[in-house]
């Protein structure tokens, strides 16, 4: 599932669609801030939506391969799948600048963040 974004255009679309709602993007960003420890599904602040809607968004992100879910005792802990998001970004920029030397750079935040 982790390499889905690099497998095909369909895989990239599925991953991108998982981020297509503002609320899911917000949840993914919270999980990214949680780092490798992730966040329990019931944690306050996961989502501003009711619990059923938040669960739906987490499942959609998981279906898109962008988050992982592990059970720790009675809690379900979700973590951002950084490898999958890097694969998606790589797929989207694979033929950047039509194979010419790129004159644009990667923003420093992207290089230094958890993805880099």
DSSP file (Angstrom, degrees, kcal/mol; ACC not computed):
  #  RESIDUE AA STRUCTURE BP1 BP2  ACC     N-H-->O    O-->H-N    N-H-->O    O-->H-N    TCO  KAPPA ALPHA  PHI   PSI    X-CA   Y-CA   Z-CA
    1    1 A X    >         0   0    0      0, 0.0     3,-1.3     0, 0.0     4,-0.3   0.000 360.0 360.0 360.0 -29.9    0.0    0.0    0.0
    2    2 A X  T 3   +     0   0    0      1,-0.3     3,-0.4     2,-0.1    85,-0.2   0.805 360.0  43.8 -64.9 -30.9    2.9    2.4    0.7
    3    3 A X  T >> S+     0   0    0      1,-0.2     3,-1.5     2,-0.1     4,-0.9   0.307  78.8 111.2 -98.1   9.9    4.0    2.6   -2.9
    4    4 A X  H X> S+     0   0    0     -3,-1.3     3,-0.9     1,-0.3     4,-0.9   0.849  71.5  59.2 -51.3 -41.2    0.5    2.9   -4.4
    5    5 A X  H 34 S+     0   0    0     -3,-0.4     7,-0.3    -4,-0.3    -1,-0.3   0.772 108.8  44.4 -64.9 -25.4    1.1    6.5   -5.5
    6    6 A X  H <4 S+     0   0    0     -3,-1.5    -1,-0.3     1,-0.1    -2,-0.2   0.594  99.2  73.5 -92.7 -11.1    4.1    5.5   -7.7
    7    7 A X  H << S-     0   0    0     -3,-0.9     2,-0.3    -4,-0.9    -2,-0.2   0.891 110.4 -29.5 -70.9 -40.1    2.3    2.4   -9.2
    8    8 A X     X  -     0   0    0     -4,-0.9     4,-2.1     1,-0.1    -1,-0.2  -0.979  59.7 -93.7-166.9 169.3    0.0    4.3  -11.5
    9    9 A X  H  > S+     0   0    0     -2,-0.3     4,-2.5     1,-0.2     5,-0.2   0.876 123.1  56.7 -63.3 -36.6   -2.0    7.4  -12.2
   10   10 A X  H  > S+     0   0    0      1,-0.2     4,-2.2     2,-0.2    -1,-0.2   0.905 106.8  48.4 -62.8 -41.0   -5.0    5.6  -10.6
   11   11 A X  H  > S+     0   0    0      2,-0.2     4,-2.2    -7,-0.2    -6,-0.2   0.903 111.3  49.9 -64.9 -41.5   -3.0    5.1   -7.4
   12   12 A X  H  X S+     0   0    0     -4,-2.1     4,-2.7    -7,-0.3    -2,-0.2   0.898 110.9  50.1 -63.8 -40.0   -1.9    8.7   -7.3
   13   13 A X  H  X S+     0   0    0     -4,-2.5     4,-2.8     2,-0.2    -2,-0.2   0.899 108.6  51.9 -65.5 -40.1   -5.5    9.8   -7.8
   14   14 A X  H  X S+     0   0    0     -4,-2.2     4,-1.3     2,-0.2    -2,-0.2   0.922 113.5  44.1 -62.7 -43.3   -6.7    7.6   -5.0
   15   15 A X  H  X S+     0   0    0     -4,-2.2     4,-0.6     2,-0.2    -2,-0.2   0.919 115.2  48.0 -66.4 -43.1   -4.1    9.1   -2.6
   16   16 A X  H >< S+     0   0    0     -4,-2.7     3,-1.1     1,-0.2    -2,-0.2   0.887 107.7  55.5 -66.1 -38.0   -4.7   12.7   -3.8
   17   17 A X  H >< S+     0   0    0     -4,-2.8     3,-1.5     1,-0.3    -1,-0.2   0.828  97.5  64.0 -63.8 -30.7   -8.5   12.2   -3.4
   18   18 A X  H 3< S+     0   0    0     -4,-1.3     3,-0.3     1,-0.3    -1,-0.3   0.782 108.3  41.9 -63.1 -24.8   -8.0   11.2    0.2
   19   19 A X  T << S+     0   0    0     -3,-1.1    -1,-0.3    -4,-0.6    -2,-0.2   0.313  86.3 101.4 -99.5   7.1   -6.6   14.7    0.8
   20   20 A X    <   +     0   0    0     -3,-1.5     2,-0.4    -4,-0.1    -1,-0.2   0.599  67.7  71.6 -75.8 -10.5   -9.3   16.5   -1.3
   21   21 A X  S  > S-     0   0    0     -3,-0.3     4,-2.4    -4,-0.2     3,-0.3  -0.868  79.3-134.3-105.6 139.4  -11.4   17.6    1.6
   22   22 A X  H  > S+     0   0    0     -2,-0.4     4,-2.5     1,-0.2     5,-0.2   0.887 106.9  54.1 -57.4 -40.3  -10.2   20.4    3.9
   23   23 A X  H  > S+     0   0    0      1,-0.2     4,-2.0     2,-0.2    -1,-0.2   0.882 109.6  47.1 -65.0 -37.2  -11.2   18.4    7.0
   24   24 A X  H  > S+     0   0    0     -3,-0.3     4,-2.8     2,-0.2    -1,-0.2   0.886 110.6  52.1 -70.6 -37.6   -9.1   15.4    5.8
   25   25 A X  H  X S+     0   0    0     -4,-2.4     4,-2.4     2,-0.2    -2,-0.2   0.914 109.5  50.3 -62.0 -41.8   -6.2   17.6    5.0
   26   26 A X  H  X S+     0   0    0     -4,-2.5     4,-2.1    -5,-0.2    -2,-0.2   0.908 111.0  48.4 -61.3 -42.9   -6.4   19.1    8.5
   27   27 A X  H  X S+     0   0    0     -4,-2.0     4,-2.4     2,-0.2    -2,-0.2   0.922 110.9  50.5 -64.8 -44.0   -6.5   15.6   10.1
   28   28 A X  H  X S+     0   0    0     -4,-2.8     4,-2.5     1,-0.2    -2,-0.2   0.917 109.9  50.3 -60.3 -42.6   -3.5   14.5    8.0
   29   29 A X  H  X S+     0   0    0     -4,-2.4     4,-2.1     2,-0.2    -1,-0.2   0.886 109.5  51.0 -64.7 -38.3   -1.5   17.6    9.1
   30   30 A X  H  X S+     0   0    0     -4,-2.1     4,-1.5     2,-0.2    -1,-0.2   0.914 111.3  48.0 -62.6 -42.6   -2.4   16.9   12.8
   31   31 A X  H  X S+     0   0    0     -4,-2.4     4,-0.6     1,-0.2    49,-0.5   0.885 108.9  53.5 -65.7 -37.9   -1.1   13.4   12.3
   32   32 A X  H >< S+     0   0    0     -4,-2.5     3,-1.0     1,-0.2    -1,-0.2   0.896 107.9  50.7 -62.6 -39.1    2.0   14.6   10.6
   33   33 A X  H 3< S+     0   0    0     -4,-2.1    -1,-0.2     1,-0.2    -2,-0.2   0.813 102.2  62.0 -67.0 -29.3    2.6   16.9   13.7
   34   34 A X  H >< S-     0   0    0     -4,-1.5     3,-0.8     1,-0.2     4,-0.4   0.672  94.6-163.8 -69.5 -16.5    2.1   13.8   15.9
   35   35 A X  G X<  -     0   0    0     -3,-1.0     3,-1.2    -4,-0.6    45,-0.4  -0.211  52.8 -24.1  65.8-156.0    5.2   12.3   14.2
   36   36 A X  G 3  S+     0   0    0      1,-0.3    -1,-0.2    43,-0.1    -2,-0.1   0.691 134.5  62.0 -67.6 -18.4    5.9    8.6   14.5
   37   37 A X  G <  S-     0   0    0     -3,-0.8    -1,-0.3     1,-0.1    -2,-0.2   0.746  90.0-168.4 -77.1 -23.0    4.0    8.2   17.7
   38   38 A X    <   -     0   0    0     -3,-1.2     2,-0.4    -4,-0.4    41,-0.2  -0.114  21.2 -80.2  66.9-166.1    0.8    9.2   16.0
   39   39 A X  E     -A   78   0A   0     39,-2.5    39,-2.9    -4,-0.0     2,-0.1  -0.994  35.3-109.1-138.2 142.2   -2.5   10.1   17.8
   40   40 A X  E >   -A   77   0A   0     -2,-0.4     3,-2.1    37,-0.3    37,-0.3  -0.448  31.8-119.7 -68.3 144.1   -5.2    8.0   19.3
   41   41 A X  T 3  S+     0   0    0     35,-3.2    -1,-0.1     1,-0.3    36,-0.1   0.824 113.2  49.2 -56.3 -34.6   -8.5    8.1   17.3
   42   42 A X  T 3  S+     0   0    0     34,-0.2    -1,-0.3     4,-0.1     3,-0.1   0.404  81.9 129.3 -87.3   3.0  -10.4    9.5   20.3
   43   43 A X    X   -     0   0    0     -3,-2.1     3,-1.4     1,-0.1     4,-0.3  -0.290  66.8-108.6 -61.1 139.5   -7.8   12.3   21.0
   44   44 A X  T 3  S+     0   0    0      1,-0.2    -1,-0.1     2,-0.1     4,-0.1  -0.424 103.0  30.1 -63.7 140.8   -9.3   15.7   21.4
   45   45 A X  T 3  S+     0   0    0      2,-0.4    -1,-0.2    -2,-0.1     3,-0.1   0.404  78.6 118.2  90.8  -2.9   -8.4   18.0   18.5
   46   46 A X  S <  S-     0   0    0     -3,-1.4     2,-0.3     1,-0.2   -16,-0.2   0.946  90.6  -7.6 -58.1 -46.2   -8.2   15.2   15.8
   47   47 A X        -     0   0    0     -4,-0.3    -2,-0.4     2,-0.2    -1,-0.2  -0.982  54.2-134.5-149.1 155.0  -11.0   16.9   14.0
   48   48 A X  S    S+     0   0    0     -2,-0.3     2,-0.1    -3,-0.1     3,-0.1   0.497  85.9  87.7 -87.6  -4.2  -13.4   19.7   14.5
   49   49 A X  S    S-     0   0    0      1,-0.2    -2,-0.2   -26,-0.1     5,-0.1  -0.428  94.8 -80.1 -89.5 165.8  -16.2   17.4   13.2
   50   50 A X    >>  -     0   0    0     -2,-0.1     4,-2.3     1,-0.1     3,-0.5  -0.233  51.3-100.1 -59.7 157.5  -18.3   14.9   15.3
   51   51 A X  H 3> S+     0   0    0      1,-0.2     4,-2.6     2,-0.2     5,-0.2   0.850 121.3  52.9 -52.8 -43.7  -16.6   11.6   16.1
   52   52 A X  H 3> S+     0   0    0      1,-0.2     4,-1.9     2,-0.2    -1,-0.2   0.905 111.6  46.5 -62.1 -38.3  -18.4    9.6   13.3
   53   53 A X  H <> S+     0   0    0     -3,-0.5     4,-2.3     2,-0.2    -2,-0.2   0.897 111.8  51.2 -68.3 -39.4  -17.3   12.2   10.7
   54   54 A X  H  X S+     0   0    0     -4,-2.3     4,-2.5     2,-0.2    -2,-0.2   0.919 109.3  50.5 -63.1 -43.4  -13.7   12.1   12.0
   55   55 A X  H  X S+     0   0    0     -4,-2.6     4,-2.3     1,-0.2    -1,-0.2   0.895 108.9  52.4 -60.3 -40.6  -13.7    8.3   11.9
   56   56 A X  H  X S+     0   0    0     -4,-1.9     4,-2.2    -5,-0.2    -2,-0.2   0.931 109.9  48.0 -60.7 -46.3  -14.9    8.5    8.3
   57   57 A X  H  X S+     0   0    0     -4,-2.3     4,-2.3     1,-0.2    -2,-0.2   0.900 110.9  50.9 -63.9 -40.9  -12.0   10.9    7.4
   58   58 A X  H  X S+     0   0    0     -4,-2.5     4,-2.2     1,-0.2    -1,-0.2   0.909 110.4  49.6 -62.5 -41.6   -9.4    8.7    9.0
   59   59 A X  H  X S+     0   0    0     -4,-2.3     4,-2.8     2,-0.2    -2,-0.2   0.889 110.2  50.7 -64.5 -39.1  -10.7    5.7    7.1
   60   60 A X  H  X S+     0   0    0     -4,-2.2     4,-1.9     2,-0.2    -2,-0.2   0.905 111.0  48.1 -66.0 -40.7  -10.6    7.6    3.8
   61   61 A X  H  <>S+     0   0    0     -4,-2.3     5,-2.3     2,-0.2     6,-0.8   0.887 113.4  48.2 -64.7 -38.2   -7.0    8.7    4.5
   62   62 A X  H ><5S+     0   0    0     -4,-2.2     3,-1.5     4,-0.2    -2,-0.2   0.912 109.3  52.3 -68.1 -41.9   -6.1    5.1    5.4
   63   63 A X  H 3<5S+     0   0    0     -4,-2.8    -2,-0.2     1,-0.3    -1,-0.2   0.860 107.6  53.0 -61.2 -35.9   -7.8    3.8    2.2
   64   64 A X  T 3<5S-     0   0    0     -4,-1.9    -1,-0.3    -5,-0.2    -2,-0.2   0.475 116.7-118.0 -77.4  -2.7   -5.7    6.3    0.3
   65   65 A X  T < 5S+     0   0    0     -3,-1.5    -3,-0.2     2,-0.2    19,-0.2   0.588  84.7 114.3  80.2  10.1   -2.6    4.9    1.9
   66   66 A X  S   <S+     0   0    0     -5,-2.3    15,-3.2    -6,-0.2     2,-0.3   0.619  74.3  33.8 -94.2 -13.4   -1.7    8.2    3.6
   67   67 A X  E     -B   80   0A   0     -6,-0.8     2,-0.3    13,-0.3    13,-0.2  -0.953  67.9-145.3-135.4 158.8   -2.2    7.1    7.2
   68   68 A X  E     -B   79   0A   0     11,-2.7    11,-2.2    -2,-0.3     2,-0.4  -0.893   8.6-150.4-119.6 152.6   -1.7    3.8    9.1
   69   69 A X  E     +B   78   0A   0     -2,-0.3     2,-0.4     9,-0.2     9,-0.2  -0.991  15.6 175.7-126.7 130.1   -3.7    2.5   12.0
   70   70 A X  E     -B   77   0A   0      7,-2.6     7,-3.6    -2,-0.4     2,-0.5  -0.973  28.3-125.2-129.3 146.2   -2.4    0.3   14.8
   71   71 A X  E     -B   76   0A   0     -2,-0.4     2,-0.5     5,-0.2     5,-0.2  -0.811  23.3-177.5 -92.3 128.0   -4.3   -1.0   17.9
   72   72 A X  E >   -B   75   0A   0      3,-3.0     3,-2.1    -2,-0.5     2,-0.4  -0.910  65.7 -55.9-123.4  99.5   -2.6   -0.2   21.2
   73   73 A X  T 3  S-     0   0    0     -2,-0.5    -2,-0.0     1,-0.3     0, 0.0  -0.539 121.4 -18.4  66.3-123.0   -4.6   -1.8   23.9
   74   74 A X  T 3  S+     0   0    0     -2,-0.4     2,-0.3    -3,-0.1    -1,-0.3   0.457 123.8  87.6 -93.5  -2.3   -8.1   -0.4   23.6
   75   75 A X  E <   - B   0  72A   0     -3,-2.1    -3,-3.0   -34,-0.0     2,-0.6  -0.716  67.4-141.3-101.6 148.1   -7.0    2.6   21.4
   76   76 A X  E     - B   0  71A   0     -2,-0.3   -35,-3.2    -5,-0.2     2,-0.5  -0.943  22.5-158.5-101.5 121.8   -6.6    2.8   17.7
   77   77 A X  E     -AB  40  70A   0     -7,-3.6    -7,-2.6    -2,-0.6     2,-0.4  -0.895   2.2-158.3-107.8 127.3   -3.5    5.0   17.0
   78   78 A X  E     -AB  39  69A   0    -39,-2.9   -39,-2.5    -2,-0.5     2,-0.3  -0.849   9.6-175.7-105.5 138.4   -3.2    6.7   13.6
   79   79 A X  E     - B   0  68A   0    -11,-2.2   -11,-2.7    -2,-0.4     2,-0.2  -0.966  31.5-106.6-129.9 148.7    0.1    7.8   12.1
   80   80 A X  E     - B   0  67A   0    -49,-0.5     2,-1.1   -45,-0.4   -13,-0.3  -0.517  27.4-132.6 -69.7 139.3    0.9    9.7    9.0
   81   81 A X     >  +     0   0    0    -15,-3.2     4,-1.9    -2,-0.2     3,-0.3  -0.760  28.1 178.2 -95.8  88.8    2.5    7.5    6.3
   82   82 A X  H  > S+     0   0    0     -2,-1.1     4,-2.3     1,-0.2     5,-0.2   0.827  76.9  58.2 -64.8 -32.9    5.4    9.7    5.3
   83   83 A X  H  > S+     0   0    0      1,-0.2     4,-2.2     2,-0.2    -1,-0.2   0.910 107.3  47.9 -62.9 -41.1    6.7    7.2    2.8
   84   84 A X  H  > S+     0   0    0     -3,-0.3     4,-2.4     2,-0.2    -2,-0.2   0.895 111.2  49.1 -68.1 -40.1    3.4    7.3    0.9
   85   85 A X  H  X S+     0   0    0     -4,-1.9     4,-2.4     2,-0.2    -1,-0.2   0.886 111.8  49.6 -68.8 -36.1    3.2   11.1    0.8
   86   86 A X  H  X S+     0   0    0     -4,-2.3     4,-2.6     2,-0.2    -2,-0.2   0.905 110.6  50.8 -64.6 -40.4    6.8   11.2   -0.5
   87   87 A X  H  X S+     0   0    0     -4,-2.2     4,-2.5     2,-0.2    -2,-0.2   0.905 110.4  49.4 -63.4 -41.0    5.9    8.6   -3.1
   88   88 A X  H  X S+     0   0    0     -4,-2.4     4,-2.5     2,-0.2    -2,-0.2   0.938 112.8  46.1 -62.8 -47.3    2.9   10.7   -4.2
   89   89 A X  H  X S+     0   0    0     -4,-2.4     4,-1.6     1,-0.2    -2,-0.2   0.891 112.5  51.6 -63.2 -38.6    4.9   13.9   -4.4
   90   90 A X  H  < S+     0   0    0     -4,-2.6     4,-0.4     2,-0.2    -1,-0.2   0.911 110.3  48.3 -63.4 -42.8    7.6   12.0   -6.3
   91   91 A X  H >< S+     0   0    0     -4,-2.5     3,-0.9     1,-0.2     4,-0.3   0.920 111.6  50.0 -62.6 -44.1    5.0   10.7   -8.8
   92   92 A X  H 3< S+     0   0    0     -4,-2.5    -1,-0.2     1,-0.2    -2,-0.2   0.801 121.3  33.7 -66.6 -28.8    3.5   14.1   -9.3
   93   93 A X  T >< S+     0   0    0     -4,-1.6     3,-1.8    -5,-0.2    -1,-0.2   0.205  82.4 116.6-111.1  14.0    6.9   15.7   -9.9
   94   94 A X  T <  S+     0   0    0     -3,-0.9    -1,-0.1    -4,-0.4    -2,-0.1   0.843  85.6  33.5 -54.8 -40.4    8.6   12.8  -11.7
   95   95 A X  T >  S+     0   0    0     -4,-0.3     3,-1.6    -3,-0.2    -1,-0.3  -0.192  86.7 168.5-111.1  41.0    9.0   14.6  -15.0
   96   96 A X  G X   +     0   0    0     -3,-1.8     3,-1.2     1,-0.3     4,-0.2  -0.258  68.3   1.7 -56.4 134.7    9.6   18.0  -13.6
   97   97 A X  G >  S-     0   0    0      1,-0.3     3,-2.4     2,-0.2    -1,-0.3   0.738 118.7 -80.1  59.2  27.3   10.9   20.6  -16.0
   98   98 A X  G <  S-     0   0    0     -3,-1.6    -1,-0.3     1,-0.3    -2,-0.2   0.860  86.7 -57.5  49.6  43.2   10.7   18.1  -18.9
   99   99 A X  G <  S+     0   0    0     -3,-1.2    -1,-0.3     1,-0.2     2,-0.2   0.541 108.3 127.4  66.8   9.8   14.0   16.5  -17.8
  100  100 A X  S <  S-     0   0    0     -3,-2.4     2,-0.3    -4,-0.2    -1,-0.2  -0.517  78.2 -80.1 -84.4 162.6   15.9   19.9  -18.1
  101  101 A X        -     0   0    0     -2,-0.2     2,-0.2    -3,-0.1    -1,-0.1  -0.490  53.5-124.0 -63.1 126.1   17.9   21.2  -15.2
  102  102 A X        -     0   0    0     -2,-0.3    -1,-0.1     1,-0.1    -6,-0.0  -0.526  21.2-166.9 -76.0 136.5   15.4   22.7  -12.8
  103  103 A X        +     0   0    0     -2,-0.2     2,-0.3     2,-0.1    -1,-0.1   0.535  67.0  81.7 -97.4  -8.5   16.0   26.3  -11.9
  104  104 A X        -     0   0    0      1,-0.0     2,-0.2     0, 0.0    -2,-0.1  -0.670  69.8-143.8 -95.8 153.6   13.5   26.2   -9.0
  105  105 A X        -     0   0    0     -2,-0.3     2,-0.4     1,-0.0    -2,-0.1  -0.663  21.2-101.1-111.0 167.5   14.4   24.9   -5.6
  106  106 A X        -     0   0    0     -2,-0.2     5,-0.1     1,-0.1    -1,-0.0  -0.745  49.8-103.4 -83.0 131.8   12.5   22.9   -3.0
  107  107 A X    >>  -     0   0    0     -2,-0.4     4,-1.5     1,-0.1     3,-1.0  -0.273  27.8-120.8 -55.1 142.0   11.3   25.2   -0.2
  108  108 A X  H 3> S+     0   0    0      1,-0.3     4,-2.4     2,-0.2     5,-0.2   0.835 111.5  60.3 -55.4 -36.5   13.6   24.8    2.8
  109  109 A X  H 3> S+     0   0    0      1,-0.2     4,-1.4     2,-0.2    -1,-0.3   0.872 104.0  50.1 -62.0 -36.4   10.6   23.8    5.0
  110  110 A X  H <4 S+     0   0    0     -3,-1.0    -1,-0.2     1,-0.2    -2,-0.2   0.871 112.5  46.9 -70.7 -35.0   10.0   20.8    2.7
  111  111 A X  H  < S+     0   0    0     -4,-1.5    -2,-0.2     1,-0.2    -1,-0.2   0.867 119.5  38.6 -71.7 -36.1   13.6   19.7    2.9
  112  112 A X  H  < S+     0   0    0     -4,-2.4    -2,-0.2    -5,-0.2    -1,-0.2   0.586  98.8  94.0 -93.4 -11.3   13.9   20.1    6.6
  113  113 A X  S >< S-     0   0    0     -4,-1.4     3,-1.4    -5,-0.2    -3,-0.1   0.031  98.9 -81.0 -74.6-174.3   10.5   18.7    7.6
  114  114 A X  T 3  S+     0   0    0      1,-0.3    -1,-0.1     2,-0.2    -4,-0.1   0.665 127.0  60.3 -64.5 -16.5    9.5   15.2    8.6
  115  115 A X  T 3         0   0    0      1,-0.2    -1,-0.3    -5,-0.2    -4,-0.1   0.749 360.0 360.0 -80.9 -22.8    9.4   14.2    4.9
  116  116 A X    <         0   0    0     -3,-1.4    -1,-0.2    -6,-0.2    -2,-0.2   0.450 360.0 360.0 -91.5 360.0   13.0   15.0    4.2
